[in-house]
Every structure is written in C-alpha cells, then in structure tokens.
Amino acid sequence: MTAAKKLRHYFESHHIIVVTNYPLKTVLRKPELTGRLAKWSIYLSGFDIEFKPKTAIKSQTGGKTVARSKRFSVSSHQVNGDFQAKDSKMTSYLKAVKDRIARFEYFLIEQIPRDLNMQADALANLGSAFHDPSMENIPILHLTTPTIEAKNEVQMNEEIYNWSLDVWNYLKHDQLPEDKMEARKTRSKASRYTIFEDQLYRRSTTGLLLRCVTSKSQINQILQEMHDGECGNHAGGRSLANRISRQGYYWPTLREDAITYVQRCDACQKHSCMVHRPPEPLHSVLVPWPFMRWGMDIVGKLPPAPGQKVYLLVLTDYFSKWIEAGAFSQVRDKEVISFIQKNIIYRFGVPAEIMCDNGSQFISDKTRTFCEKRGIKLITSTPRYPQSNGLAESSNKVIINSIRKRLKGAKDKWVEELPSVLWANRTTPRASTGQTPYSLVYGCEAVLPIEAQVPIARNRTYDQNAVNLSYDLDALEELREKALRTMAAQKGIVERHFNKKVKAKNFQVGDYVLRHVFQNTQEPNAGKLSIKWEGPYIISKVIGNGAYRLTTMEGTEIPRSWNAHHLK
C-alpha cells in the first residue's frame, strides 16, 4: 500500500508483479471484506497487479539433493534456525528432521501459501472425508501414536546441583551464557555473590556470607541434621529454613525444601497439634414445618435419682425448638423405641427424619427396623464430632444449665425439676425464631401460673378472648412463615461469622491421611507422650459436607464415616 501510494504514476503505467510468500491475492479478492482490507482492495483494484509466489531453488545433485515447499508440523523457520521449538514434542520432530537433513548434501525448505498447496491439502483431508470404505481408492494410513516418540531419559548422577554454574563461570572465568537475557540475568545476580578459597558465597542482607550449597546430598544432610539430628528439634518448615540461613547456608529453594522435608517427617506429622479451625463452611439445616425433623441425644451420667435414673433421652424439633425429654436408668434400643412412639409419634405424628449420633441404642437393628417400618429416615452424625448434631447438643446444654440452677444441695431431685424446666423452655421466646415453641405448635401463647395471681386482659374477657384465639389459629400459618424467615436470616448471620474461621480441607479418593488419636485408640501407658495422629489411612469415598470413608493400608474398611476435622 505504501509503494502504491508513493509510486502511483508507475503503478498506473506498468504491469506490476508482486513476488511474495503471503496469500495477498486470496485475502484481497475475498467476496466479503471489512475495514481497511476493503479500502485497500478498492484502491489496488485500479492497478494491473499480478501476485506470484517465490520459487524454490533446485540444484543438480541428483538423488542426494532435496528441495521441498511443504506445510507440515515443523515450520520452515524452525528448521532454518530462525525460531525455536516451543515444547518437547516439537523439539522431537525438529530433531528428527535435522537427522534426516544430515543425509543430504543440499536441503532447502520454505513456506508457501495454502492456496498454492491445494493438492497436498486435499490429500491430507481425504482421510476425514471418506465415510464409506468402498469409496476409498487411495491408501490412507491412520496414525494412532506419534511417529516421533520422545525417550524418557533419567540422569543417573544427580550429585551436582547446577543452579550456581552460570554465576560461578562468570565470577571465576568471566564467561556469560550465549543468550542475551540469560547473560544479563547472570550479570545482575553475580553482584550478590563472591568466591573465597574456591567456594561460592552469597551476601545476605545482614552482611553475612552464606555458603552456597550445590550438592543434593549436602542439602539432604543439612536438612536432616538441622531438623532431626543431634542439634535438631523437629522445628516447622519456616523455622527450619531460618535456622539453616542463620547457620550460614544458602540455596535458592531453601524454604520450599525445608517445608517439604517437615511435611515428610513421620514424627512431626504424628505429634503435631490439632487445628481447631473448622475445615468446612457451615451447612445449616432449614426445616420448613414443625415436627418434620428431630434431633436425638443422650445426657448422662447424672446423679442417681429415685429408681436409679441417671440418663436423659432428649429429642428437639428443628423448626419450633420444642423439647421432649425423659429420665431413664439405662437407655437401650427398647427405651429409645418406646420414647419415640409415645412422646413423638402419638403426640406430634410420624417425623420424616431423626438425627442422632452413633450410639449403639440408636443404630441397632431394632431401632433401624422400627424407623424403616414407619418411613422415618435415621441420619447418623460422624463419630467424635458433636457439631454435626448441634441442635441436640444445644438442647442438652439448656436443660442441664436450667436444672443446675434450680437445685441446691439435693442433686438427686433433678427428675422432679425436669417437667418444670421443659415447660419454662417451651414458653420462652427463642432468638432463632422470634417466637416461643408453644406458640409455633398451638397457635397461641400458653396461660402461665402467674396469670392466676395477677390477671391480664385475656383472663377477664373469656368470650372475647375465644374469638381472638380463633383468629390466632387462622393466622398460625402466617406466624410459622414469619418464624421461618427469621430463622433463615439468623442462620445466615451465623454462617457468615462461622465461615470467616474456615481453613478448608479437601481430600480426594486415594489420598493418604492421618486420623486424630482418641482415648480408646492411644498407645497404652504412653500418657502425655502418646502420638496425636495415627495412620496412614486411605480415602475410599467422599460422602460430602466434610465426611469421608476410610480404609487401612491393607484395604480393611474403617466403620462409619469420619469428619475432616479429625483428618489431616
């Protein structure tokens, strides 16, 4: 375009031949052009211009001479040395081409436009064009693997760690890498290094000379001695790196290698402290209707009451927060089934779900059969993680605190105080719903004993109050919807506060993990010196919400799922 504008009088009076390898003719004669290409095409159409490709130069050396103009995987620029191969596969192809070039006395390769290579393109696309094998009259070879296979080379001698070789050559022999960027980088790095008695040192920011370690064996020796040797204290990764640096050693991956070494130390992993930050975001349970889902748990042992009752069986409704509790001398599957049938099913109907822990009385065959016959889904939480059944644990705390404050010296009177404690809880507004459990169940507030001594308006006008009660029953559904919205908003606030503390732990099937050691699995007679983590175990299944199934290294499955809080 520049030549056509400046030499317009020559273009108008002569036939112009443009020799180029670029497909200018195809580009400028496209039926649909936009922008500058359209302007250029219109401008150049007024001249007599002919586009010709560059021709190859062929010598007369017979079979030992090759001149090719072809488009294939390795570009002509790479073969000629103008460009570099960008990946290992292209490097393999380039090496194979150069090996074959060495067999000829003369070799020329150049790039040509696609429109001048129509025959080769048609043959290349022929394989994908055929669908009927009977129509194929040209042999086609389908390659399922690359024709050039890169060989996996393993360097047997890894003793020398050559990260400092360029700096050493520059300081010792005044030699720089051939690449300009690498040479500039080496010259800049060398200002922080010096050679003393044939040993390379690096100047630290404090002025201390740090010996540059260039041997893999020396690096491993330093890490082992500083971490678990005679002068080691099994410090953490960063502390270990700082200690090695203070002792006067340096290599570029010091901190990374120190952290990796600590992570592979068996003693450090099994004796490390437990992280109490939650491993998963809070998964709230929002139940849309009363008595649809109950949380079940056992409280005990308590001081023996009449009848040797020392346990409490507590069930809490997830929607209304209504609590049902009973005192027992022992809680077996028989007592659990009887309590659910009399206090839950006969009073509030059959629930859809019951959440409980892994107590033997809850997961026994009799309890499971009882629930299955009535269509109740029995959901068990992960072992040693009471947070997964948080509502039941919260109800236990409320009941125990209320009983504790009512009792003075007679601790065995807790069974007598239990009904009044439950009544007080049912008639107290809850922050999560904004309503009392009694009102969400029956549609109105309960009449308390104090109202008999100090009457209020509804006690004086019974007839009018009866009408208001009927209105309250009609508005019960609206009251429950309001409580549900309040509960959802409250859970959202709790989730946002809880999720700020989360330190995520995500495991995949096949990962190796350690499990926290509990009192029943710790080493006998070890006491304070017992390990804190045991294993390793293998993740066999991801349950979800931070729960995982485990197997031993021998393939034995561990009973029940385990929460990520107890895994690392």
Secondary structure, 3 states (H helix, E strand, C coil): CHHHHHCHHHHHHCCEEEECCCCHHHHHCCCCCCCHHHHHHHHHCCCCEEEECCCCCCCCCHHHEEEEECCCCCCHHHHHCCCCCCCHHHHHHHHHHHHHHCCCCEEEEECCCHHHCHHHHHHHCHHHHCCCHHHCCCCCCCCCCCCCCCCCCCCCCCCECHHHHHHHHHHHHCCCCCCHHHHHHHHHHHHHEEEECCEEEEECCCCCEEEECCEHHHHHHHHHHHHHCCCCCCCCHHHHHHHHHHHCEECCCHHHHHHHHHHCCHHHHHHCCCCCCCCCCCCCCCCCCCCCEEEEEEECCCCCECCCECEEEEEEECCCCCEEEEEECCCCHHHHHHHHHHHHHHHHCCCCEEEECCCCCCCCHHHHHHHHHCCCEEEECCCCCHHHHHHHHHHHHHHHHHHHHHCCCCHHHHHHHHHHHHHHHHCCCCCCCCCCHHHHHHCCCCCCCHHHHCCCHHHHCHHHHHHHHHHHHHCHHHHHHHHHHHHHHHHHHHHHHHHCCCCCCCCCCCCEEEEECCCCCCCCCCHHHCCCEEEEEEEEEEEECCEEEEECCCCCECCCCEEHHHEC
